[in-house]
Amino acid sequence: ELKSFIIKKASLKEVTFGVVYAYVNNTDIDINLRAQEYKIYVDDRYITTIKSDVPVILKANATSDIPLDITIDPKDMYFKFQNNLLKALTQKQKLKIRMDSKFKVKLGIFTVTVPYPYEWTQTMPAILGK
């Protein structure tokens, strides 16, 4: 689940968001994430790809935080949202957000890629904490 979403830096050329989401590891083993890739879609429109090579340990039978920094180009976002941007920012229109994720997981001496799709709906004001 999305735990936090803050704007860290904003300019006309780029906006950087700090995102933390909580992952529940319902297994009896720690999961050693070596790398992550997320393809982000909003209302079925491709937005961006996020990659992280920062290792994260997901503790057994526990909830662990997965932090990410996301940098976007506002002009590119305007182009992708041009018909819905003002409405999405100011109203309570729910957006469908989908992440097609791939985790590289270390298992002993092997590293395997595990797909993990996730989808939720949220309003833009709620995402921005307003």
For each residue, the residues with C-beta under 8 A, 3 or more apart:
1: 21 22 120
2: 5 19 21 120 122 127
3: 20 21 22 65
4: 18 19 20
5: 2 17 18 19 127 128 129
6: 17 18 129
7: 10 15 16 17 128
8: 16 17 18 69
9: 14 15 16
10: 7 15 16
11: 14 15
12: 74
13: 73 74
14: 9 11 71 72 73 74
15: 7 9 10 11 71 72 74 77
16: 7 8 9 10 69 70 71
17: 5 6 7 8 69 70 71 72
18: 4 5 6 8 67 68 69
19: 2 4 5 67 68 69 70
20: 3 4 65 66 67 68
21: 1 2 3 65 66 68
22: 1 3 63 64 65 66
23: 58 63 64 65 66
24: 62 63
25: 30 31 58 59 60 61 62 63 64
26: 61
27: 31 60 61
28: 60 61
29: 60
30: 25 57 58 59 60
31: 25 27 57 58 105
32: 55 57 58 105 106 107
33: 36 55 56 57 58 66 103 104 105 106
34: 53 55 104 105 106 111
35: 51 52 53 103 104
36: 33 50 51 52 56 66 68 101 102 103 104
37: 49 50 51 52 101 102
38: 49 50 51 68 99 100 101
39: 46 48 49 99 100 101
40: 46 47 48 49 50 97 98 99
41: 44 45 46 47 96 97 98 99 100
42: 45 47 80 81 95 96 97 98
43: 84 95 96
44: 41 96 98
45: 41 42 80 81
46: 39 40 41 80
47: 40 41 42 72 77 80
48: 39 40 70 72
49: 37 38 39 40
50: 36 37 38 40 68 70
51: 35 36 37 38
52: 35 36 37 68
53: 34 35
54: 67
55: 32 33 34
56: 33 36 64 66
57: 30 31 32 33 64
58: 23 25 30 31 32 33 62 64 66
59: 25 30 62 64
60: 25 27 28 29 30
61: 25 26 27 28
62: 24 25 58 59
63: 22 23 24 25
64: 22 23 25 56 57 58 59
65: 3 20 21 22 23
66: 20 21 22 23 33 36 56 58
67: 18 19 20 54
68: 18 19 20 21 36 38 50 52
69: 8 16 17 18 19
70: 16 17 19 48 50
71: 14 15 16 17
72: 14 15 17 47 48 76 77
73: 13 14 76 77
74: 12 13 14 15 77 78
75: 78 79
76: 72 73 79 80
77: 15 47 72 73 74 80 81 85
78: 74 75 81 82 85
79: 75 76 82
80: 42 45 46 47 76 77
81: 42 45 77 78 84 85 88
82: 78 79 85
83:
84: 43 81 87 88 93
85: 77 78 81 82 88 89
86: 89 90
87: 84 90 91 93
88: 81 84 85 91 93 95 123 124
89: 85 86 124 125
90: 86 87 125
91: 87 88 123
92: 123 125
93: 84 87 88 123 124
94: 121 122 123
95: 42 43 88 121 122 123 124 127
96: 41 42 43 44 119 120 121
97: 40 41 42 119 120 121 122
98: 40 41 42 44 117 118 119
99: 38 39 40 41 117 118 119
100: 38 39 41 115 117
101: 36 37 38 39 115 116 117 118
102: 36 37 113 114 115 116
103: 33 35 36 113 114 116
104: 33 34 35 36 111 112 113 114
105: 31 32 33 34 111 112 113 114
106: 32 33 34 110 111
107: 32 110 111 112
108:
109:
110: 106 107
111: 34 104 105 106 107
112: 104 105 107
113: 102 103 104 105
114: 102 103 104 105
115: 100 101 102
116: 101 102 103
117: 98 99 100 101
118: 98 99 101
119: 96 97 98 99
120: 1 2 96 97
121: 94 95 96 97
122: 2 94 95 97 126 127
123: 88 91 92 93 94 95 126 127
124: 88 89 93 95 127 128
125: 89 90 92 128 130
126: 122 123 129 130
127: 2 5 95 122 123 124
128: 5 7 124 125
129: 5 6 126
130: 125 126
